[in-house]
């Protein structure tokens, strides 16, 4: 069976599904972020290993480490894979003991797509729903003050100074200005600290209904800052409110995922696991 598993995994990284996805997410095409959804019985750490090795073999270095996150037992995520010439993306994996690895049926994936892409054109169309406030000097000052506020420092506490424990979290705000303005000023604030920031992107993300991963969804909105040094991800989830510039909601960082949460979720599922030598045999094939 191990030989069958190895062959199927090698074939996945040579498949039209995988290669077409990589072609679609080139940064030069204005793509901001993407999700690839698969069914698999293979341990997510093995997929992380193979994905990292794939890009190394293609001479396309990754701009950051790949993290593992989870959405509960049986739902894992190779989180924020960032090849040099492509947008950062996620491999969203649903445990399926019947297959080695296959594209998730589109109708069962979040958003009804097993390849889901957010690009400049998509976001421009989405933002037509809002009448954003202009950013004059006063509004710019309010945004800058936000990036020195107690709620923002709380996000830094959790996701920079405790990144060895926490792997995901959102600071939720109300906001009436364009997210690109907030992203731009947030980049400046982070770089002023001497930190190296890869990029900031403003996108939507799809929520699930009733706690299950289904095609029924709601689009939440967020701004993502991808930091290289210190290596972490900072995310602002925003709700539209034209009466204000930007203001944190009165609760703590949400959607918090700790290493303990993730390990508990991964340990609850009987994934197939390959040894490093078995994984290296696959890498030679891809």
Beta strands, then each sheet from edge to edge (+ up, - down):
strand 1: 31-40
strand 2: 67-70
strand 3: 75-81
strand 4: 88-95
strand 5: 101-103
strand 6: 115-119
strand 7: 166-175
strand 8: 196-207
strand 9: 218-229
strand 10: 232-240
strand 11: 246-248
strand 12: 254-258
sheet 1: 2+ 3- 4+ 1+ 5-
sheet 2: 2+ 3- 4+ 1+ 6-
sheet 3: 8+ 9- 10+ 7+ 11-
sheet 4: 8+ 9- 10+ 7+ 12-
end
